[in-house]
Amino acid sequence: MMQKLIQSFPFKSILLPSLSQSYHSSLSSSLISWITAYSTFSLNEAFSPKPNVKNSDLADYLVRSFKFSKERSLSVVGKFSRRKSLEKPEEVIHFFRGLGFSDAHIRAIVHCVPRILFADIEKTLKPKVMFFHELGLSGPRLGSFISRTPYILYCSVNGSLKPSIHLIRKVLAGDGRNKCIEMVNDDVFRTITRCGRLILAKHTMKANVLYLESCGVVGSQLSSLLFRLPRIFLMQQDKLAEVVSRALDMNFTKGSRMLVHGIHSLSCMTMRTLNGKFEVFRAFGFTKEETDLMFRKSPYVFALSVAKLRCKLELLLNNLKINRLAVVQIPGILSLNIEERVIPRYKVLEILKLRGLIKKDSSLCTAMCLQESKFLQRYILPFKTDAEELLLAYRGQFLSTSQK
């Protein structure tokens, strides 16, 4: 039976020599070995790349025109093996250039979505371009936007783009400023430029808008949050609810104007990061209640790194001897520029105190937070005799009183 099987095999000319040598010793073993070798040979033949001039042209085109690596270009070519010419890619590139897209824009689009080279210009590309033109987006600005989120070119205009843009426009126009349509469209463009994925997630965005409104984040607060931090509207609602819960645990209240700032700040850091910053304050003697109060007053102070917080607290509390409770009352002082604002104003106040021109307990924190014009009017201009030296100190050219 084994012999009949061997003879019936269509490639016995390849098989029989090796089998005949070991037939009497181990015919079945040889047959198994040969079948294994033949199977491997057949698979390699089936999947080995066939010479294809057109595919080679496409691979070279991707490397030459778009700086693809050789490996990436071959991978892309494998997905478009039926394409017989470079005519379609050239048409698409010509279309983009005609819109005012730069080579960098086009390269970024193709790298992200190589299949765009074979897109139908009339059915796929033009409808999206026309839609964005209606928003006032064109030329290099549109190229910059699309190059960041090229998948938008495959979205449905009526099913995705229009509903998403309508919702974004509705939120941004609801800030109470009665902006004209051109200003609203500009805000829409800047928002989606920061986070183009908004357009791809209309259901998530809508759910988060409704949730935030239920928390009292409405009108200008909601508009500001969408404009400044659009990615928060892409969060899964349970994650967003967790951020809001953390804010409420720190005694923010629903409906308060500060809640939106707390949400903004907390969404940008993990609990571990926030706890690390709280540890810095505790190391300088602040209680949890005081730290929570500072966070509610100035959430964005906590965006500073641990190293910067430690450095600023060291300077204010230990070097400048500012009272800890003063920092609790005006935590915004921690966000001020040390070299350009804190040190110069400190020098001015020290001169005035030394000469008895102001009370020794005058609050440095209050002076730090004044607008520059008001600081000059209160601490420099009234003292005409000392105004020159005070100005020099304020500008960083402090003259020691011992020089006079």
C-alpha positions as CSV (number, residue, x, y, z in Angstrom):
1,M,0.0,0.0,0.0
2,M,2.9,2.4,0.8
3,Q,4.4,1.6,-2.5
4,K,1.2,2.5,-4.3
5,L,1.0,5.7,-2.4
6,I,4.5,6.6,-3.4
7,Q,3.9,5.8,-7.1
8,S,0.7,7.8,-7.2
9,F,2.4,11.0,-5.9
10,P,2.7,13.5,-8.8
11,F,6.3,14.5,-7.9
12,K,7.8,11.0,-7.6
13,S,10.7,12.1,-9.7
14,I,11.8,14.2,-6.8
15,L,10.6,11.7,-4.2
16,L,11.9,8.3,-5.4
17,P,15.6,8.9,-5.3
18,S,15.7,9.7,-1.6
19,L,13.1,7.1,-0.8
20,S,14.8,4.3,-2.7
21,Q,18.0,4.7,-0.6
22,S,16.2,4.1,2.6
23,Y,13.1,2.1,1.5
24,H,14.1,-1.2,3.0
25,S,15.2,0.3,6.3
26,S,12.5,2.9,7.1
27,L,10.1,3.7,4.3
28,S,7.4,5.3,6.5
29,S,10.0,7.5,8.2
30,S,11.4,8.7,4.9
31,L,7.9,9.5,3.6
32,I,7.1,11.6,6.6
33,S,10.4,13.5,6.3
34,W,9.8,14.1,2.7
35,I,6.2,15.3,3.1
36,T,7.4,17.8,5.7
37,A,10.1,19.1,3.4
38,Y,7.7,19.2,0.5
39,S,5.1,21.2,2.5
40,T,7.7,23.7,3.5
41,F,8.9,24.0,0.0
42,S,5.4,24.5,-1.3
43,L,4.6,27.2,1.3
44,N,7.7,29.1,0.6
45,E,6.9,29.0,-3.1
46,A,3.3,30.3,-2.4
47,F,4.3,33.2,-0.2
48,S,7.6,34.3,-1.8
49,P,7.4,37.7,-3.4
50,K,7.0,37.5,-7.2
51,P,8.9,40.0,-9.3
52,N,6.6,42.9,-10.1
53,V,7.8,46.0,-11.8
54,K,4.8,48.0,-10.8
55,N,5.0,47.1,-7.1
56,S,8.7,48.0,-7.2
57,D,7.8,51.4,-8.8
58,L,5.3,52.1,-5.9
59,A,7.9,51.1,-3.3
60,D,10.5,53.4,-4.8
61,Y,7.9,56.2,-5.1
62,L,7.1,55.9,-1.4
63,V,10.7,56.0,-0.4
64,R,11.7,58.8,-2.8
65,S,8.7,61.1,-2.3
66,F,7.6,60.5,1.3
67,K,10.7,59.3,3.0
68,F,9.3,55.9,3.9
69,S,11.7,53.3,5.1
70,K,12.3,50.4,2.7
71,E,10.5,48.0,5.1
72,R,7.5,50.3,5.5
73,S,7.2,50.8,1.7
74,L,7.2,47.1,1.1
75,S,4.5,46.6,3.7
76,V,2.4,49.2,2.1
77,V,3.0,47.8,-1.4
78,G,1.8,44.4,-0.2
79,K,-1.6,46.0,0.6
80,F,-1.9,47.6,-2.9
81,S,-0.5,44.8,-5.1
82,R,-3.4,45.2,-7.6
83,R,-2.5,48.8,-8.3
84,K,-1.0,49.0,-11.8
85,S,0.3,52.6,-12.0
86,L,1.3,55.7,-10.1
87,E,-1.3,57.8,-11.8
88,K,-3.8,57.8,-8.9
89,P,-1.2,58.7,-6.2
90,E,0.1,61.6,-8.4
91,E,-3.5,62.8,-8.8
92,V,-4.1,62.8,-5.1
93,I,-0.8,64.7,-4.4
94,H,-1.7,67.2,-7.1
95,F,-5.1,67.7,-5.5
96,F,-3.5,68.4,-2.1
97,R,-1.0,70.8,-3.5
98,G,-3.7,72.6,-5.3
99,L,-5.4,73.2,-1.9
100,G,-2.2,74.9,-0.6
101,F,-0.9,71.9,1.5
102,S,2.8,71.9,2.0
103,D,5.0,68.9,1.3
104,A,5.4,68.4,5.0
105,H,1.6,68.3,5.4
106,I,1.2,65.8,2.5
107,R,4.0,63.6,3.9
108,A,2.4,63.5,7.3
109,I,-1.0,62.6,5.8
110,V,0.5,59.8,3.7
111,H,2.6,58.4,6.5
112,C,-0.4,58.1,8.7
113,V,-2.9,56.9,6.1
114,P,-1.0,55.5,3.1
115,R,-4.3,54.4,1.4
116,I,-5.1,58.0,0.9
117,L,-2.9,57.8,-2.2
118,F,-5.6,55.7,-3.8
119,A,-8.6,57.6,-2.5
120,D,-11.4,58.7,-4.8
121,I,-11.0,62.5,-5.0
122,E,-14.5,63.3,-6.0
123,K,-16.3,61.0,-3.6
124,T,-13.9,60.8,-0.6
125,L,-11.7,63.9,-0.5
126,K,-13.7,66.8,-2.1
127,P,-16.8,66.6,0.2
128,K,-14.7,67.0,3.3
129,V,-12.6,69.8,1.9
130,M,-15.7,71.7,0.9
131,F,-17.1,71.2,4.4
132,F,-14.1,72.7,6.0
133,H,-14.0,75.5,3.4
134,E,-17.5,76.4,4.6
135,L,-16.1,76.8,8.1
136,G,-13.5,79.2,6.8
137,L,-10.6,76.7,6.9
138,S,-8.4,76.6,3.8
139,G,-4.9,76.6,2.5
140,P,-2.0,75.9,4.9
141,R,-4.3,76.1,8.0
142,L,-6.4,73.3,6.6
143,G,-3.3,71.4,5.6
144,S,-1.9,71.7,9.2
145,F,-5.2,70.5,10.7
146,I,-5.7,67.5,8.4
147,S,-2.1,66.4,8.6
148,R,-2.7,66.0,12.4
149,T,-5.9,64.0,12.0
150,P,-6.0,62.6,8.5
151,Y,-8.6,60.0,9.3
152,I,-11.1,62.8,9.2
153,L,-10.9,62.5,5.4
154,Y,-12.7,59.2,5.8
155,C,-15.5,60.4,8.1
156,S,-19.0,60.9,6.8
157,V,-19.8,64.6,6.4
158,N,-23.5,64.2,7.4
159,G,-23.0,61.3,9.9
160,S,-20.0,62.6,11.8
161,L,-18.5,65.9,10.8
162,K,-21.6,68.1,10.8
163,P,-23.0,66.7,14.1
164,S,-19.7,67.1,15.9
165,I,-19.0,70.6,14.6
166,H,-22.6,71.6,15.4
167,L,-22.1,70.5,19.0
168,I,-18.7,72.2,19.4
169,R,-20.1,75.4,17.9
170,K,-23.1,75.3,20.2
171,V,-20.9,75.0,23.3
172,L,-18.4,77.7,22.2
173,A,-21.2,80.1,21.2
174,G,-22.9,79.6,24.6
175,D,-20.4,81.6,26.5
176,G,-22.6,84.7,26.6
177,R,-20.4,87.0,24.6
178,N,-22.6,87.1,21.5
179,K,-19.8,86.5,19.1
180,C,-20.3,86.8,15.4
181,I,-20.3,83.6,13.3
182,E,-16.7,84.3,12.0
183,M,-15.4,84.5,15.6
184,V,-17.2,81.3,16.6
185,N,-15.9,79.5,13.5
186,D,-12.4,80.6,14.4
187,D,-12.8,79.2,18.0
188,V,-14.1,76.0,16.5
189,F,-11.1,75.7,14.3
190,R,-8.6,76.4,17.1
191,T,-10.4,73.8,19.3
192,I,-10.4,71.0,16.8
193,T,-6.8,71.9,15.9
194,R,-5.9,71.3,19.5
195,C,-7.8,68.0,19.4
196,G,-9.0,66.8,16.0
197,R,-10.2,63.5,17.6
198,L,-13.2,65.4,18.9
199,I,-14.8,65.1,15.5
200,L,-14.4,61.3,15.6
201,A,-16.1,60.9,19.0
202,K,-19.4,62.8,18.8
203,H,-21.2,60.4,21.2
204,T,-18.6,60.6,23.9
205,M,-18.4,64.4,23.5
206,K,-22.1,64.8,23.8
207,A,-22.3,62.5,26.8
208,N,-19.6,64.5,28.6
209,V,-21.2,67.8,27.8
210,L,-24.4,66.7,29.4
211,Y,-22.6,65.3,32.4
212,L,-20.7,68.5,33.0
213,E,-23.8,70.6,32.7
214,S,-25.4,68.4,35.3
215,C,-22.5,69.3,37.6
216,G,-23.2,73.0,37.1
217,V,-20.4,73.6,34.5
218,V,-22.4,75.6,32.0
219,G,-22.1,78.7,29.8
220,S,-18.8,80.4,29.7
221,Q,-17.3,77.8,32.1
222,L,-18.2,74.9,29.8
223,S,-17.0,76.9,26.7
224,S,-13.7,77.8,28.4
225,L,-13.1,74.2,29.3
226,L,-13.8,72.9,25.8
227,F,-11.6,75.6,24.3
228,R,-8.7,75.2,26.7
229,L,-8.7,71.5,27.3
230,P,-10.8,69.8,24.6
231,R,-9.3,66.3,25.3
232,I,-11.3,66.2,28.6
233,F,-14.4,65.8,26.4
234,L,-13.0,62.5,25.1
235,M,-12.6,60.9,28.5
236,Q,-14.8,57.9,29.3
237,Q,-17.6,59.2,31.5
238,D,-16.6,57.0,34.5
239,K,-13.1,58.5,34.3
240,L,-14.5,62.0,34.1
241,A,-16.9,61.3,37.0
242,E,-13.8,60.2,39.0
243,V,-12.1,63.5,38.4
244,V,-15.2,65.4,39.4
245,S,-15.5,63.2,42.5
246,R,-11.9,64.1,43.5
247,A,-12.7,67.7,43.1
248,L,-15.8,67.4,45.3
249,D,-13.8,65.5,47.9
250,M,-11.6,68.6,48.2
251,N,-14.6,70.7,49.0
252,F,-15.3,72.2,45.6
253,T,-19.1,72.4,45.1
254,K,-21.3,71.7,42.1
255,G,-22.3,74.9,40.4
256,S,-19.4,76.9,41.8
257,R,-17.3,78.9,39.4
258,M,-14.1,77.3,40.7
259,L,-15.2,73.7,40.0
260,V,-14.3,73.9,36.3
261,H,-10.8,75.0,37.2
262,G,-10.5,72.2,39.7
263,I,-11.6,69.7,37.1
264,H,-9.1,71.1,34.6
265,S,-6.2,70.9,37.0
266,L,-7.1,67.4,38.4
267,S,-7.6,65.9,34.9
268,C,-4.0,66.8,34.0
269,M,-2.4,64.7,36.8
270,T,-2.8,61.4,38.5
271,M,-3.6,61.0,42.2
272,R,0.0,59.9,42.8
273,T,1.3,63.1,41.2
274,L,-1.1,65.2,43.2
275,N,-0.2,63.4,46.5
276,G,3.5,64.0,45.8
277,K,2.8,67.8,45.6
278,F,0.8,67.7,48.8
279,E,3.7,66.0,50.5
280,V,5.9,69.0,49.5
281,F,3.5,71.4,51.3
282,R,3.3,69.1,54.3
283,A,7.1,69.2,54.5
284,F,6.9,73.0,54.9
285,G,4.4,72.8,57.7
286,F,1.1,73.2,55.8
287,T,-1.9,71.2,57.0
288,K,-4.1,69.1,54.7
289,E,-6.9,71.7,55.3
290,E,-4.6,74.5,54.3
291,T,-3.4,72.7,51.2
292,D,-6.9,71.9,50.1
293,L,-7.8,75.5,50.6
294,M,-4.9,76.6,48.4
295,F,-5.9,74.2,45.7
296,R,-9.5,75.5,45.7
297,K,-8.2,79.1,45.4
298,S,-5.5,78.5,42.8
299,P,-5.7,75.0,41.2
300,Y,-3.2,75.8,38.5
301,V,-0.5,76.4,41.1
302,F,-0.5,72.6,41.4
303,A,0.5,72.3,37.8
304,L,4.0,73.2,38.9
305,S,6.5,70.4,39.2
306,V,7.5,69.1,42.6
307,A,10.9,70.5,42.1
308,K,9.6,74.0,41.3
309,L,7.1,74.0,44.2
310,R,9.9,73.0,46.6
311,C,12.2,75.7,45.3
312,K,9.6,78.5,45.5
313,L,8.4,77.5,49.0
314,E,12.0,77.5,50.1
315,L,12.6,81.0,48.8
316,L,9.3,82.5,50.0
317,L,9.2,80.9,53.5
318,N,12.8,80.5,54.4
319,N,14.7,83.2,52.5
320,L,12.1,86.0,52.2
321,K,10.5,85.1,55.6
322,I,6.9,85.3,54.2
323,N,4.4,84.1,56.7
324,R,3.0,80.6,55.9
325,L,-0.6,81.8,56.4
326,A,0.0,84.6,53.9
327,V,0.8,82.0,51.3
328,V,-2.4,80.1,52.3
329,Q,-4.5,83.2,51.7
330,I,-2.7,84.2,48.4
331,P,-1.4,80.9,46.9
332,G,-1.2,82.5,43.5
333,I,2.1,84.0,44.6
334,L,3.7,80.5,43.9
335,S,2.9,80.9,40.2
336,L,4.7,84.2,39.8
337,N,8.1,84.5,38.1
338,I,10.8,84.6,40.8
339,E,13.5,86.5,38.9
340,E,11.3,89.0,37.1
341,R,8.7,89.8,39.7
342,V,9.2,88.4,43.2
343,I,12.8,89.4,43.8
344,P,12.6,92.9,42.3
345,R,9.5,93.8,44.3
346,Y,10.9,92.3,47.5
347,K,14.0,94.6,47.1
348,V,11.7,97.6,46.7
349,L,9.7,96.8,49.8
350,E,12.9,96.2,51.8
351,I,14.2,99.7,50.9
352,L,10.9,101.3,51.9
353,K,10.8,99.4,55.2
354,L,14.4,100.2,56.0
355,R,13.7,103.9,55.5
356,G,10.5,103.8,57.5
357,L,8.4,104.8,54.4
358,I,6.0,101.8,54.8
359,K,5.0,99.6,57.8
360,K,7.3,96.7,58.5
361,D,4.3,94.3,58.4
362,S,3.3,95.4,54.9
363,S,2.2,92.3,53.0
364,L,4.7,91.2,50.4
365,C,2.1,88.8,49.0
366,T,-0.3,91.6,48.3
367,A,2.4,93.7,46.6
368,M,3.4,90.7,44.5
369,C,-0.1,90.2,43.1
370,L,-0.6,93.8,42.0
371,Q,-0.6,94.8,38.4
372,E,2.7,96.5,37.4
373,S,1.0,99.9,37.0
374,K,-0.6,99.7,40.4
375,F,2.6,98.5,42.0
376,L,4.5,101.5,40.6
377,Q,1.7,103.9,41.8
378,R,1.7,102.5,45.3
379,Y,5.3,101.7,46.0
380,I,7.6,103.8,43.8
381,L,6.0,107.0,42.3
382,P,4.8,108.5,45.7
383,F,8.4,108.5,47.0
384,K,10.0,111.1,44.7
385,T,13.2,111.5,46.7
386,D,13.9,107.7,46.5
387,A,12.1,107.0,43.2
388,E,15.4,106.6,41.2
389,E,16.9,104.1,43.5
390,L,13.6,102.3,43.9
391,L,13.3,102.0,40.1
392,L,16.8,100.7,39.8
393,A,16.0,98.1,42.4
394,Y,12.9,97.2,40.6
395,R,14.7,96.8,37.3
396,G,17.2,94.5,38.9
397,Q,20.0,97.1,39.5
398,F,19.8,97.4,43.2
399,L,22.0,100.0,44.9
400,S,23.0,99.2,48.4
401,T,22.1,102.0,50.9
402,S,25.7,101.9,52.0
403,Q,26.7,103.5,48.7
404,K,24.9,106.7,49.6
